[in-house]
Amino acid sequence: MIETPYEYFNRDGKKCVDSAVGWAGVRLGKIDFYFEKKTGKF
């Protein structure tokens, strides 16, 4: 289990976010994503 989301790049060079919630979703949390229309980045 990880404490904070892990960011990495996939084969296409795009950023991906991985997060673990624990066994059966015991640890709940919230991840906010903000997208930029002009650049397509988050």
N, C-alpha and C positions, 0 to 999 in steps of 0.2 A: 504494500500500500504506500502511496506517495502523499505527502502533505500538501503540495501545490501542483497545479497542472504542469505537465512537461511539454515544452514546445520543441519540435524538430522539423526537418525538411524532408519531404517525400522524394521519390525518384524524379518527379517533374520539377523539383525545386520549389514547391509550394509549401508554406508553413502549415503544420498540423499540430493540433493540441490533443494530448492524451491525459486522461485523468482517471483515477481509481476511486471507487466509493466504498471499498471494504466488502466484507462478505455480506451478501444479500442486501446491499444498499444501506448498511447500518449507519454509515457516515454520510449525511446529506449536506449539500452545499449549493452554491450558486456560481455560475460563470457568466459574466457579461461580455458580449461581443459587440464591438463598435466597428461598423463598416464605412469605408470612405467611397462614395459614389464615383468620384473622378479617377481615383487610382485603382479601385477594386481591392484595396488592402484592408485588413482588419487588425 
